[in-house]
Amino acid sequence: INFMASSHQALEISGPSFFSITGNSFTNITNTLQMLKRCKDLTSLMVGTNFKGETIPQDETIDGFEKLQVLTIDDCPLVGQDPLWISNLENLGMLDLSLNQLTGQIPSWIDGLGFLFFLDISSNQLSGNIPTALSKLPMLLSERNAAKLDTRFLELPAFWTPLRQYRTVGAFPSKLCLDNNNFTGVIPPEIGQLKMLDILNLSSNSLTGEIPQEICNLTNLQTLDLSDNQLTGAIPSALSDLHFLSRFDVSNNKLEGEVPSGGQFDSFSNSSYSGNPKLCGPMINNDCNSRPSSASGKRRNNLRPALVIGITAGGLIALILLACFLIARLAYDDHTENVVPLRSRR
């Protein structure tokens, strides 16, 4: 706070375009944002790993930031919901709110951010269905739109990992990271419209239904992680046509059938499919031919009750016949005993 207060006038005068205070112990996020919004030339703002346990401000008076392209408020962990004031950041291309404790649903205004191509809201407590609004992000729909991203160099290089730095906003991969939340429902097939998407991570939620065939249209996809959900059905075979796919994980679901082969699928390890006992194929050392088909399995299941009924009925009939035979034998023996003495009297 002392640093921010003493730098207030300097920030207004110098008008920096790149500002980062990540990895400190600053407090009072609301005052910090109210102060920084006066930096009219600010394009990159990174304030993560501060403001521990505070509430993310919902106040619409946090305006300004007209030129902001990059906003990271990650790993704080903040509580609250996705704030409405973010919807006014018309030039925002990258938004990282990961590793917080945000609740509620993905807001419907998300598709109004016309330049957004990088969204990381992983490791929160968000819930509800994945909205189709995400499939309408203009920057992810076509190459023509993606070409509109600012290609100017950042004032300082941004280190997203210890070994990887970026000098322009457009150099970052396009991504949707919704993993480690409480999302439910199906994966919307409309997500297949995001042809410019590089990374899609929906892991560690409670998604159900099948993997939509439309995902096979994401020809630029490099990472697809659907692990730790409740997905059913088969893995679409056309995913093998995604030639840039270098990371694939569908482990710990309820998938079944043959694992696709060819293309990038020949390079994925067994761990990509673990926790799906009904999957088969040479890539996971489980021969599909040695496994009974679901149809034959159903036929056998249908035959079991009939077999039990048949055996039971047959046993009862055998017992009845045996009882009849024994009764008839006893009656015959009694008759014989009565006839013999009569003959002896003659």
Sequence and secondary structure as in RCSB ss.txt:
>XXXX:A:sequence
INFMASSHQALEISGPSFFSITGNSFTNITNTLQMLKRCKDLTSLMVGTNFKGETIPQDETIDGFEKLQVLTIDD
CPLVGQDPLWISNLENLGMLDLSLNQLTGQIPSWIDGLGFLFFLDISSNQLSGNIPTALSKLPMLLSERNAAKLD
TRFLELPAFWTPLRQYRTVGAFPSKLCLDNNNFTGVIPPEIGQLKMLDILNLSSNSLTGEIPQEICNLTNLQTLD
LSDNQLTGAIPSALSDLHFLSRFDVSNNKLEGEVPSGGQFDSFSNSSYSGNPKLCGPMINNDCNSRPSSASGKRR
NNLRPALVIGITAGGLIALILLACFLIARLAYDDHTENVVPLRSRR
>XXXX:A:secstr
 HHHHHTHHHHHHH  SEEE  SS    HHHHHHHHTT TT  EEE  S STT B    TT    TT  EEE  S
S  EE   GGGGG TT  EEE  SSEE S   GGGGG TT  EEE  SS  EEE  GGGGG GGGT HHHHTTS 
 SEEEEEEEEETTEEEEEGGGS  EEE  SSEEEE   GGGGG TT  EEE  SSEE SB  GGGGG TT  EEE
  SS  EE   GGGGG TT  EEE  SSEEEEE   SGGGGG  GGGTTT TEEEBGGGTB GGGS  HHHHHHH
HHHHHHHHHHHHHHHHHHHHHHHHHHHHHHHHHHHHHHHHHHHHH 
